[in-house]
Amino acid sequence: MKFEIDNDTPPIVSFPDDDYPRVVWVYGAVLKNKKSTSSTPTVIVMLKNIDNGKIDIESITYVEVSVVELDIVRLQHVWLGNRKTTSVWKDFKRYKEKMKFEFNFKYSSVKSIAFNTKKPNSNYFFIPSFVYNLGKIESKQNLRYFLNAQFTHLTSTDNKTILIPALELFTSTYVPRDKIMRAKLLTSSYQNVIDYYIKSATIKDNKYHVEFNKNKQISNEVFLAYLALNKNTQNSLTILRSSLETDSSYYDRYPVVHPYSPENFEIE
């Protein structure tokens, strides 16, 4: 198989410096950044080799990347060594039709489950190995890093269960394509984030009126407006920050991510 390099994305030094194709398979634990003076945490990521157009499930390469780089290191994207390609693994592109799911948090709760969580009163896992196979992980430490990785458990309005990797939900919905804001959300209080980005924020006639210090991408402006004026959004970020406990003595953490939308949420 031939893979075209994405020349708009710079190499990531923590990836192997070769020309071997690998797919970003799963996110593991969030780790304290011991390799630099930065307070921004890192994530351990599992890669799988692609051999003759097939994934070698038993192959495992671990890389450690900054949380702020997760909009580049996306699940199921293919890399050649340390260079990102334009390809997404074919098995995850086989659904040609778009699927839309709607959620109403007045009637359904949001939960967080680990990779190895079993269904209630059952011996079956929410994520069985035939659906998402990690392969054989020899190290007990690495096994903990991935089996404890969190997924956001949602129930749609038509009663379907949707599982989203917590870090995927965070990267895609909270702060898409904004590394600086992502770092601030994980290392500062939400009030500091509000003060940094927002000049004024009020509610009048049930509408949010927000003046920003600097224009941001529209989806991030929506998030910041909710963060400044909505208690539910503030609580979601507080849950995330508490689950990280970056001041904790523990090296590995497992972030809990709830949608920041206070009542309704839609994915497509």
C-alpha positions, 0 to 999 in steps of 0.5 A: 500500500502507498501512503501519501505524506501530509506535508502540512503536519510536521514530524513528531520526534517521539514517533519512530524515525523510519518509513514503516507504516503504523496506525494510531490504535488507542490512547492510554494513560495521561502521564506527568511530563517528566521529560521537560519543564512543561506542566502540560501532561503527555499521553501514552499512545499505542501504534500497530504495524501495517504489514502488506495492507493488514494490521499486525495486532500483536505488534505494539509500538508505544509513543508518548505525545503531549496532550496538545498534540492530540489533534494531530495524533488522531485515532486510526490515522496512518503514519509513516515513521514520524510523518503523518499521512493523509490516510485513515485505516480502511476498516474505519472508513467502510461506513459510507453513510453518515450516522447522527446521534442526539443526546438529551441530558435531562433524560439520560446520564453521562458515565465514564467507564474503563476499557476493561469494564464489564456490563452490569450483571454480566461477564461480557465487556462493553468493549470486547476484544473482537471489536477492539483488540489491544494485542498481548501487552507484556508489561503490567504497567503498560497493561494498566495504562490501557485497560484503565483508559476512560471512555465516555458512555452516552445513551442517545435519544433512540436508546443506543449506547455510544462509547467515545474515548475520553481524550477523543471527546476532549480534543474534538469538542472542547478545543479543536485545533487550539493547542494553547487553549487545550494546555490552559484547560489542563493546567489552569483553573477555569476562572483563569481561562475565562479571564485570559480569553473573555473581556465580558460575559453576561446573560440577557433575555436568555441569550449569552452576550460575550466579548472576547479578548481575541477572536477564536474559532467559532466552536471554541468561542461557543465553548468559552461562552458556556464556560463563562456562563453555564454551571453545568459546563463549569462542572464538566471541566471541574470533573475533568481537572479533578480526574487528572489531579496533576499535583497528585503523587501518582504518575498515571492519570485517567481523565473523565470527560463529559460533554460540555453542552449543558442539555443537548449534544449531537454527533455526526 
